[in-house]
Amino acid sequence: MLQNVKAPTLVIHGDVDHMVHPSGGVATARAISGAKHQILRGLRHQIDTVQSHRIADSILAHIHLNANK
């Protein structure tokens, strides 16, 4: 079903996620045509206060980049 996604997509995955191996993020991004994939060092499965600003910055940059698409 991911191959049917048409929206500009950013897949963010942590490199120390113990619930979903980082290869899952790679596979998700590959399944969505044109998706961007970003690995955040030190990010686990949950969003913590230390990483939240990095995630927000990535999402905002993606929104600005794709606002007119």
CORDAUR-V808272 format. One record per backbone hydrogen bond with DSSP energy under -1.0 kcal/mol. CO is the residue of the C=O (numbers start at 1). NH is the residue of the N-H. If there is no record, write none. Layout:
CO | NH
CO | NH
This chain:
1 | 4
2 | 5
9 | 36
11 | 38
13 | 40
21 | 24
22 | 26
23 | 27
24 | 28
25 | 29
26 | 30
27 | 31
32 | 35
36 | 11
38 | 13
40 | 15
40 | 43
43 | 16
48 | 52
51 | 55
52 | 56
53 | 57
54 | 58
55 | 59
56 | 60
57 | 61
58 | 62
59 | 63
60 | 64
61 | 65
62 | 66
66 | 69
